[in-house]
Amino acid sequence: MSRVFILWNESYNVGITTIDTQHKKLVDILNELYESFVDQTSGQKLSGILKELTDYTVYHFGNEEQLFQKHGYPQAKEHLEEHKGFIARINAFSAELNSGKTKLTFQLMNYLKNWLLNHICGSDQAYVSYFIDKEL
Ligand code: FEO
C-alpha cells in the first residue's frame, strides 16, 4: 500500500518553473512529515520536519511576494494575508508541539494538506493569467 500522502498532479502547476519546483518541494516535505507521523517517530524528528516545512514555506512565500511586488500584482494584499495566516497557524502548532502540549494528528495533517492544495489550486492559480505575459 502506498504511503504517499499527496501525489503531485500536473494540474497543480502554475507554469512558472521556480514556483512549481518550490510547490513540489513543499509537497515532498509534507509527505515526509506524514511518513514520520505514521511511523510514530520521535517528537524531536517530527519537530525537525515541521521546522523544515515552516522554513521552506516562509522561503517560498517570500519568493512569490517578491514577484508580486516586482510586477505590481493587484491581488497581492489578499494573497499575503493568506500566507501570513498559514505561517501563524503552523508557528502556533510548532510551539505547542515543542512544549508537549499537543501531538501531531490526522486532523492537523489533513489541515496542512488541504490548505496547501487549496491555496496552490486557488489563490496561486489565480495569478497565472496575470503573469503569463511577463518575462519571468
Ligand atoms: Fe505558492 Fe501563495 O503560495
Backbone and ligand atoms as CSV (ligand in chain L), in Angstrom:
chain,resi,resn,atom,element,x,y,z
A,1,MET,N,N,0.842,-1.194,0.000
A,1,MET,CA,C,0.000,0.000,0.000
A,1,MET,C,C,0.890,1.262,0.000
A,2,SER,N,N,0.554,2.167,-0.882
A,2,SER,CA,C,1.355,3.382,-0.939
A,2,SER,C,C,1.136,4.233,0.316
A,3,ARG,N,N,2.221,4.803,0.806
A,3,ARG,CA,C,2.083,5.653,1.985
A,3,ARG,C,C,2.233,7.117,1.613
A,4,VAL,N,N,2.185,7.364,0.301
A,4,VAL,CA,C,2.314,8.759,-0.125
A,4,VAL,C,C,1.033,9.504,0.263
A,5,PHE,N,N,1.211,10.597,0.933
A,5,PHE,CA,C,0.085,11.377,1.441
A,5,PHE,C,C,-0.504,12.253,0.330
A,6,ILE,N,N,0.384,12.891,-0.413
A,6,ILE,CA,C,-0.055,13.743,-1.521
A,6,ILE,C,C,0.696,13.324,-2.786
A,7,LEU,N,N,-0.040,13.017,-3.825
A,7,LEU,CA,C,0.574,12.718,-5.120
A,7,LEU,C,C,0.513,13.991,-5.963
A,8,TRP,N,N,1.681,14.409,-6.468
A,8,TRP,CA,C,1.690,15.611,-7.303
A,8,TRP,C,C,0.891,15.357,-8.564
A,9,ASN,N,N,0.056,16.325,-8.919
A,9,ASN,CA,C,-0.735,16.219,-10.138
A,9,ASN,C,C,-0.320,17.388,-11.039
A,10,GLU,N,N,-0.123,17.110,-12.301
A,10,GLU,CA,C,0.345,18.175,-13.219
A,10,GLU,C,C,-0.605,19.375,-13.256
A,11,SER,N,N,-1.868,19.151,-12.882
A,11,SER,CA,C,-2.820,20.269,-12.882
A,11,SER,C,C,-2.500,21.281,-11.778
A,12,TYR,N,N,-1.622,20.912,-10.851
A,12,TYR,CA,C,-1.229,21.848,-9.781
A,12,TYR,C,C,-0.229,22.893,-10.289
A,13,ASN,N,N,0.406,22.614,-11.430
A,13,ASN,CA,C,1.427,23.531,-11.936
A,13,ASN,C,C,0.859,24.911,-12.236
A,14,VAL,N,N,1.638,25.943,-11.894
A,14,VAL,CA,C,1.221,27.298,-12.258
A,14,VAL,C,C,1.959,27.762,-13.516
A,15,GLY,N,N,2.927,26.984,-13.967
A,15,GLY,CA,C,3.622,27.300,-15.219
A,15,GLY,C,C,4.836,28.197,-15.040
A,16,ILE,N,N,5.183,28.506,-13.804
A,16,ILE,CA,C,6.411,29.271,-13.522
A,16,ILE,C,C,7.351,28.263,-12.857
A,17,THR,N,N,8.427,27.908,-13.552
A,17,THR,CA,C,9.248,26.769,-13.128
A,17,THR,C,C,9.714,26.858,-11.675
A,18,THR,N,N,10.227,28.005,-11.278
A,18,THR,CA,C,10.747,28.104,-9.901
A,18,THR,C,C,9.629,27.878,-8.875
A,19,ILE,N,N,8.466,28.423,-9.161
A,19,ILE,CA,C,7.341,28.278,-8.221
A,19,ILE,C,C,6.864,26.824,-8.190
A,20,ASP,N,N,6.754,26.199,-9.352
A,20,ASP,CA,C,6.312,24.799,-9.384
A,20,ASP,C,C,7.314,23.897,-8.649
A,21,THR,N,N,8.606,24.172,-8.813
A,21,THR,CA,C,9.628,23.383,-8.120
A,21,THR,C,C,9.474,23.545,-6.608
A,22,GLN,N,N,9.205,24.769,-6.171
A,22,GLN,CA,C,9.041,25.022,-4.732
A,22,GLN,C,C,7.767,24.355,-4.202
A,23,HIS,N,N,6.696,24.401,-4.976
A,23,HIS,CA,C,5.461,23.732,-4.534
A,23,HIS,C,C,5.691,22.226,-4.392
A,24,LYS,N,N,6.427,21.643,-5.342
A,24,LYS,CA,C,6.701,20.191,-5.267
A,24,LYS,C,C,7.535,19.874,-4.035
A,25,LYS,N,N,8.462,20.759,-3.721
A,25,LYS,CA,C,9.300,20.553,-2.534
A,25,LYS,C,C,8.434,20.605,-1.257
A,26,LEU,N,N,7.481,21.521,-1.225
A,26,LEU,CA,C,6.574,21.597,-0.066
A,26,LEU,C,C,5.769,20.307,0.073
A,27,VAL,N,N,5.318,19.780,-1.050
A,27,VAL,CA,C,4.583,18.502,-1.036
A,27,VAL,C,C,5.505,17.378,-0.536
A,28,ASP,N,N,6.756,17.384,-0.987
A,28,ASP,CA,C,7.723,16.365,-0.522
A,28,ASP,C,C,7.903,16.425,0.997
A,29,ILE,N,N,8.019,17.635,1.524
A,29,ILE,CA,C,8.217,17.774,2.980
A,29,ILE,C,C,6.973,17.298,3.730
A,30,LEU,N,N,5.798,17.633,3.190
A,30,LEU,CA,C,4.559,17.157,3.839
A,30,LEU,C,C,4.471,15.637,3.794
A,31,ASN,N,N,4.905,15.047,2.694
A,31,ASN,CA,C,4.908,13.581,2.601
A,31,ASN,C,C,5.877,12.987,3.617
A,32,GLU,N,N,7.004,13.647,3.799
A,32,GLU,CA,C,7.988,13.170,4.785
A,32,GLU,C,C,7.408,13.273,6.201
A,33,LEU,N,N,6.710,14.372,6.451
A,33,LEU,CA,C,6.078,14.561,7.768
A,33,LEU,C,C,5.046,13.460,8.007
A,34,TYR,N,N,4.266,13.178,6.980
A,34,TYR,CA,C,3.225,12.148,7.097
A,34,TYR,C,C,3.856,10.783,7.388
A,35,GLU,N,N,4.918,10.469,6.657
A,35,GLU,CA,C,5.569,9.171,6.845
A,35,GLU,C,C,6.088,9.034,8.275
A,36,SER,N,N,6.692,10.083,8.784
A,36,SER,CA,C,7.201,10.051,10.158
A,36,SER,C,C,6.057,9.952,11.161
A,37,PHE,N,N,4.952,10.624,10.846
A,37,PHE,CA,C,3.775,10.580,11.708
A,37,PHE,C,C,3.237,9.145,11.783
A,38,VAL,N,N,3.085,8.510,10.617
A,38,VAL,CA,C,2.543,7.148,10.567
A,38,VAL,C,C,3.500,6.175,11.261
A,39,ASP,N,N,4.793,6.404,11.095
A,39,ASP,CA,C,5.799,5.534,11.728
A,39,ASP,C,C,5.957,5.808,13.227
A,40,GLN,N,N,5.251,6.825,13.706
A,40,GLN,CA,C,5.331,7.228,15.114
A,40,GLN,C,C,6.767,7.489,15.544
A,41,THR,N,N,7.491,8.195,14.692
A,41,THR,CA,C,8.866,8.541,15.044
A,41,THR,C,C,8.859,9.589,16.153
A,42,SER,N,N,10.012,9.825,16.701
A,42,SER,CA,C,10.100,10.679,17.886
A,42,SER,C,C,9.581,12.090,17.629
A,43,GLY,N,N,9.107,12.693,18.709
A,43,GLY,CA,C,8.620,14.067,18.624
A,43,GLY,C,C,9.706,15.001,18.141
A,44,GLN,N,N,10.951,14.653,18.481
A,44,GLN,CA,C,12.072,15.509,18.080
A,44,GLN,C,C,12.220,15.519,16.558
A,45,LYS,N,N,12.067,14.321,15.958
A,45,LYS,CA,C,12.187,14.249,14.496
A,45,LYS,C,C,11.016,14.975,13.833
A,46,LEU,N,N,9.813,14.779,14.377
A,46,LEU,CA,C,8.645,15.471,13.820
A,46,LEU,C,C,8.824,16.986,13.903
A,47,SER,N,N,9.352,17.435,15.038
A,47,SER,CA,C,9.589,18.878,15.196
A,47,SER,C,C,10.567,19.380,14.148
A,48,GLY,N,N,11.590,18.552,13.866
A,48,GLY,CA,C,12.595,18.943,12.872
A,48,GLY,C,C,11.975,19.065,11.492
A,49,ILE,N,N,11.099,18.118,11.133
A,49,ILE,CA,C,10.468,18.176,9.802
A,49,ILE,C,C,9.496,19.352,9.740
A,50,LEU,N,N,8.792,19.574,10.840
A,50,LEU,CA,C,7.859,20.703,10.880
A,50,LEU,C,C,8.615,22.029,10.747
A,51,LYS,N,N,9.787,22.079,11.330
A,51,LYS,CA,C,10.604,23.299,11.205
A,51,LYS,C,C,11.040,23.478,9.746
A,52,GLU,N,N,11.426,22.359,9.123
A,52,GLU,CA,C,11.813,22.432,7.707
A,52,GLU,C,C,10.624,22.917,6.871
A,53,LEU,N,N,9.428,22.404,7.183
A,53,LEU,CA,C,8.224,22.824,6.459
A,53,LEU,C,C,7.986,24.327,6.654
A,54,THR,N,N,8.124,24.776,7.894
A,54,THR,CA,C,7.900,26.198,8.187
A,54,THR,C,C,8.925,27.066,7.451
A,55,ASP,N,N,10.199,26.686,7.570
A,55,ASP,CA,C,11.262,27.491,6.950
A,55,ASP,C,C,11.098,27.536,5.432
A,56,TYR,N,N,10.785,26.381,4.849
A,56,TYR,CA,C,10.679,26.366,3.386
A,56,TYR,C,C,9.421,27.113,2.928
A,57,THR,N,N,8.368,27.042,3.730
A,57,THR,CA,C,7.146,27.777,3.392
A,57,THR,C,C,7.415,29.282,3.420
A,58,VAL,N,N,8.134,29.733,4.444
A,58,VAL,CA,C,8.481,31.159,4.540
A,58,VAL,C,C,9.312,31.570,3.319
A,59,TYR,N,N,10.271,30.722,2.968
A,59,TYR,CA,C,11.127,30.994,1.801
A,59,TYR,C,C,10.279,31.082,0.526
A,60,HIS,N,N,9.399,30.106,0.336
A,60,HIS,CA,C,8.565,30.080,-0.868
A,60,HIS,C,C,7.618,31.281,-0.927
A,61,PHE,N,N,6.948,31.567,0.182
A,61,PHE,CA,C,6.038,32.717,0.197
A,61,PHE,C,C,6.815,33.998,-0.127
A,62,GLY,N,N,8.020,34.096,0.414
A,62,GLY,CA,C,8.858,35.274,0.150
A,62,GLY,C,C,9.147,35.414,-1.341
A,63,ASN,N,N,9.418,34.290,-2.001
A,63,ASN,CA,C,9.676,34.320,-3.446
A,63,ASN,C,C,8.460,34.808,-4.222
A,64,GLU,N,N,7.299,34.281,-3.863
A,64,GLU,CA,C,6.069,34.720,-4.552
A,64,GLU,C,C,5.833,36.211,-4.292
A,65,GLU,N,N,6.030,36.616,-3.062
A,65,GLU,CA,C,5.751,38.010,-2.703
A,65,GLU,C,C,6.685,38.980,-3.428
A,66,GLN,N,N,7.926,38.543,-3.660
A,66,GLN,CA,C,8.848,39.378,-4.442
A,66,GLN,C,C,8.351,39.543,-5.875
A,67,LEU,N,N,7.836,38.439,-6.428
A,67,LEU,CA,C,7.279,38.508,-7.792
A,67,LEU,C,C,6.093,39.470,-7.831
A,68,PHE,N,N,5.232,39.383,-6.812
A,68,PHE,CA,C,4.060,40.257,-6.762
A,68,PHE,C,C,4.490,41.727,-6.752
A,69,GLN,N,N,5.493,41.987,-5.910
A,69,GLN,CA,C,5.953,43.363,-5.758
A,69,GLN,C,C,6.598,43.866,-7.056
A,70,LYS,N,N,7.456,43.018,-7.617
A,70,LYS,CA,C,8.188,43.407,-8.824
A,70,LYS,C,C,7.244,43.722,-9.991
A,71,HIS,N,N,6.149,42.956,-10.081
A,71,HIS,CA,C,5.262,43.103,-11.237
A,71,HIS,C,C,3.931,43.762,-10.890
A,72,GLY,N,N,3.820,44.280,-9.676
A,72,GLY,CA,C,2.614,45.018,-9.299
A,72,GLY,C,C,1.345,44.190,-9.347
A,73,TYR,N,N,1.406,42.972,-8.827
A,73,TYR,CA,C,0.222,42.097,-8.857
A,73,TYR,C,C,-0.909,42.724,-8.035
A,74,PRO,N,N,-2.070,42.978,-8.654
A,74,PRO,CA,C,-3.131,43.710,-7.951
A,74,PRO,C,C,-3.765,42.978,-6.753
A,75,GLN,N,N,-3.708,41.647,-6.729
A,75,GLN,CA,C,-4.320,40.904,-5.608
A,75,GLN,C,C,-3.300,40.545,-4.519
A,76,ALA,N,N,-2.156,41.233,-4.527
A,76,ALA,CA,C,-1.069,40.870,-3.601
A,76,ALA,C,C,-1.505,40.940,-2.132
A,77,LYS,N,N,-2.238,41.992,-1.781
A,77,LYS,CA,C,-2.576,42.204,-0.364
A,77,LYS,C,C,-3.366,41.004,0.201
A,78,GLU,N,N,-4.397,40.602,-0.507
A,78,GLU,CA,C,-5.219,39.470,-0.046
A,78,GLU,C,C,-4.393,38.186,0.009
A,79,HIS,N,N,-3.531,38.037,-0.996
A,79,HIS,CA,C,-2.708,36.820,-1.063
A,79,HIS,C,C,-1.735,36.770,0.124
A,80,LEU,N,N,-1.130,37.914,0.419
A,80,LEU,CA,C,-0.196,37.977,1.553
A,80,LEU,C,C,-0.878,37.657,2.874
A,81,GLU,N,N,-2.151,38.077,2.990
A,81,GLU,CA,C,-2.899,37.764,4.210
A,81,GLU,C,C,-3.056,36.251,4.381
A,82,GLU,N,N,-3.291,35.569,3.276
A,82,GLU,CA,C,-3.403,34.097,3.341
A,82,GLU,C,C,-2.078,33.495,3.794
A,83,HIS,N,N,-0.983,33.985,3.212
A,83,HIS,CA,C,0.341,33.481,3.599
A,83,HIS,C,C,0.583,33.704,5.095
A,84,LYS,N,N,0.266,34.909,5.529
A,84,LYS,CA,C,0.517,35.273,6.931
A,84,LYS,C,C,-0.277,34.370,7.885
A,85,GLY,N,N,-1.527,34.127,7.528
A,85,GLY,CA,C,-2.398,33.292,8.364
A,85,GLY,C,C,-1.874,31.865,8.481
A,86,PHE,N,N,-1.371,31.342,7.381
A,86,PHE,CA,C,-0.876,29.960,7.395
A,86,PHE,C,C,0.405,29.865,8.233
A,87,ILE,N,N,1.298,30.813,8.064
A,87,ILE,CA,C,2.549,30.805,8.846
A,87,ILE,C,C,2.216,30.916,10.346
A,88,ALA,N,N,1.275,31.791,10.672
A,88,ALA,CA,C,0.885,31.943,12.092
A,88,ALA,C,C,0.354,30.621,12.633
A,89,ARG,N,N,-0.434,29.929,11.829
A,89,ARG,CA,C,-1.039,28.657,12.269
A,89,ARG,C,C,0.047,27.590,12.496
A,90,ILE,N,N,0.990,27.461,11.561
A,90,ILE,CA,C,1.997,26.407,11.759
A,90,ILE,C,C,3.003,26.800,12.845
A,91,ASN,N,N,3.260,28.089,13.006
A,91,ASN,CA,C,4.128,28.510,14.113
A,91,ASN,C,C,3.476,28.193,15.457
A,92,ALA,N,N,2.184,28.458,15.556
A,92,ALA,CA,C,1.471,28.186,16.808
A,92,ALA,C,C,1.472,26.689,17.091
A,93,PHE,N,N,1.231,25.904,16.056
A,93,PHE,CA,C,1.225,24.461,16.267
A,93,PHE,C,C,2.615,23.960,16.667
A,94,SER,N,N,3.659,24.460,16.007
A,94,SER,CA,C,5.030,24.036,16.333
A,94,SER,C,C,5.345,24.334,17.793
A,95,ALA,N,N,4.933,25.510,18.257
A,95,ALA,CA,C,5.197,25.886,19.648
A,95,ALA,C,C,4.497,24.917,20.600
A,96,GLU,N,N,3.257,24.556,20.273
A,96,GLU,CA,C,2.510,23.612,21.125
A,96,GLU,C,C,3.144,22.226,21.098
A,97,LEU,N,N,3.601,21.827,19.928
A,97,LEU,CA,C,4.233,20.508,19.797
A,97,LEU,C,C,5.548,20.477,20.597
A,98,ASN,N,N,6.335,21.545,20.453
A,98,ASN,CA,C,7.638,21.583,21.135
A,98,ASN,C,C,7.501,21.656,22.651
A,99,SER,N,N,6.401,22.239,23.112
A,99,SER,CA,C,6.220,22.333,24.567
A,99,SER,C,C,5.510,21.095,25.120
A,100,GLY,N,N,5.146,20.166,24.235
A,100,GLY,CA,C,4.494,18.925,24.670
A,100,GLY,C,C,3.014,19.085,24.934
A,101,LYS,N,N,2.447,20.247,24.582
A,101,LYS,CA,C,1.019,20.495,24.844
A,101,LYS,C,C,0.119,19.747,23.870
A,102,THR,N,N,0.673,19.386,22.721
A,102,THR,CA,C,-0.152,18.711,21.724
A,102,THR,C,C,0.675,17.695,20.956
A,103,LYS,N,N,-0.011,16.892,20.168
A,103,LYS,CA,C,0.669,15.913,19.310
A,103,LYS,C,C,0.170,16.101,17.889
A,104,LEU,N,N,0.965,15.592,16.968
A,104,LEU,CA,C,0.535,15.636,15.572
A,104,LEU,C,C,-0.638,14.666,15.399
A,105,THR,N,N,-1.658,15.103,14.683
A,105,THR,CA,C,-2.853,14.269,14.487
A,105,THR,C,C,-3.187,14.203,12.991
A,106,PHE,N,N,-4.053,13.246,12.639
A,106,PHE,CA,C,-4.530,13.182,11.255
A,106,PHE,C,C,-5.256,14.472,10.890
A,107,GLN,N,N,-5.939,15.003,11.879
A,107,GLN,CA,C,-6.689,16.237,11.627
A,107,GLN,C,C,-5.737,17.359,11.178
A,108,LEU,N,N,-4.617,17.473,11.888
A,108,LEU,CA,C,-3.665,18.519,11.515
A,108,LEU,C,C,-3.003,18.198,10.177
A,109,MET,N,N,-2.648,16.925,9.964
A,109,MET,CA,C,-2.056,16.539,8.678
A,109,MET,C,C,-3.016,16.916,7.539
A,110,ASN,N,N,-4.303,16.624,7.750
A,110,ASN,CA,C,-5.277,16.943,6.707
A,110,ASN,C,C,-5.440,18.448,6.530
A,111,TYR,N,N,-5.347,19.189,7.629
A,111,TYR,CA,C,-5.416,20.653,7.529
A,111,TYR,C,C,-4.269,21.163,6.648
A,112,LEU,N,N,-3.051,20.667,6.919
A,112,LEU,CA,C,-1.875,21.117,6.163
A,112,LEU,C,C,-2.038,20.783,4.680
A,113,LYS,N,N,-2.464,19.543,4.423
A,113,LYS,CA,C,-2.647,19.104,3.022
A,113,LYS,C,C,-3.715,19.955,2.326
A,114,ASN,N,N,-4.866,20.089,2.974
A,114,ASN,CA,C,-5.971,20.806,2.331
A,114,ASN,C,C,-5.636,22.276,2.125
A,115,TRP,N,N,-4.977,22.872,3.142
A,115,TRP,CA,C,-4.631,24.286,2.988
A,115,TRP,C,C,-3.702,24.451,1.795
A,116,LEU,N,N,-2.661,23.634,1.746
A,116,LEU,CA,C,-1.663,23.788,0.690
A,116,LEU,C,C,-2.283,23.574,-0.695
A,117,LEU,N,N,-3.026,22.483,-0.857
A,117,LEU,CA,C,-3.596,22.204,-2.184
A,117,LEU,C,C,-4.658,23.240,-2.570
A,118,ASN,N,N,-5.483,23.652,-1.596
A,118,ASN,CA,C,-6.480,24.686,-1.918
A,118,ASN,C,C,-5.808,25.999,-2.307
A,119,HIS,N,N,-4.697,26.304,-1.632
A,119,HIS,CA,C,-4.003,27.557,-1.924
A,119,HIS,C,C,-3.338,27.496,-3.307
A,120,ILE,N,N,-2.664,26.372,-3.583
A,120,ILE,CA,C,-1.988,26.232,-4.884
A,120,ILE,C,C,-3.018,26.254,-6.024
A,121,CYS,N,N,-4.114,25.535,-5.815
A,121,CYS,CA,C,-5.123,25.409,-6.886
A,121,CYS,C,C,-6.075,26.606,-6.935
A,122,GLY,N,N,-6.066,27.424,-5.885
A,122,GLY,CA,C,-6.964,28.571,-5.852
A,122,GLY,C,C,-6.203,29.872,-6.041
A,123,SER,N,N,-5.708,30.412,-4.938
A,123,SER,CA,C,-5.070,31.735,-4.982
A,123,SER,C,C,-3.810,31.765,-5.855
A,124,ASP,N,N,-3.031,30.672,-5.841
A,124,ASP,CA,C,-1.821,30.671,-6.677
A,124,ASP,C,C,-2.192,30.576,-8.165
A,125,GLN,N,N,-3.144,29.705,-8.479
A,125,GLN,CA,C,-3.563,29.601,-9.889
A,125,GLN,C,C,-4.144,30.930,-10.375
A,126,ALA,N,N,-4.695,31.694,-9.443
A,126,ALA,CA,C,-5.332,32.961,-9.824
A,126,ALA,C,C,-4.334,33.971,-10.376
A,127,TYR,N,N,-3.042,33.843,-10.023
A,127,TYR,CA,C,-2.086,34.827,-10.558
A,127,TYR,C,C,-1.495,34.401,-11.902
A,128,VAL,N,N,-1.799,33.183,-12.351
A,128,VAL,CA,C,-1.208,32.671,-13.591
A,128,VAL,C,C,-1.517,33.593,-14.774
A,129,SER,N,N,-2.786,33.981,-14.908
A,129,SER,CA,C,-3.153,34.789,-16.069
A,129,SER,C,C,-2.483,36.164,-16.024
A,130,TYR,N,N,-2.235,36.672,-14.796
A,130,TYR,CA,C,-1.581,37.978,-14.682
A,130,TYR,C,C,-0.107,37.900,-15.099
A,131,PHE,N,N,0.541,36.782,-14.745
A,131,PHE,CA,C,1.989,36.663,-15.011
A,131,PHE,C,C,2.303,36.080,-16.392
A,132,ILE,N,N,1.268,35.627,-17.092
A,132,ILE,CA,C,1.502,34.874,-18.322
A,132,ILE,C,C,2.296,35.667,-19.363
A,133,ASP,N,N,2.051,36.987,-19.415
A,133,ASP,CA,C,2.760,37.778,-20.431
A,133,ASP,C,C,3.965,38.518,-19.853
A,134,LYS,N,N,4.334,38.177,-18.622
A,134,LYS,CA,C,5.513,38.810,-18.019
A,134,LYS,C,C,6.718,37.906,-18.257
A,135,GLU,N,N,7.864,38.516,-18.337
A,135,GLU,CA,C,9.070,37.706,-18.539
A,135,GLU,C,C,9.594,37.281,-17.194
A,136,LEU,N,N,9.373,36.026,-16.833
A,136,LEU,CA,C,9.794,35.528,-15.523
A,136,LEU,C,C,10.947,34.562,-15.669
L,1,FEO,FE1,FE,2.570,29.163,-3.523
L,1,FEO,FE2,FE,0.884,31.630,-2.435
L,1,FEO,O1,O,1.890,30.137,-2.174
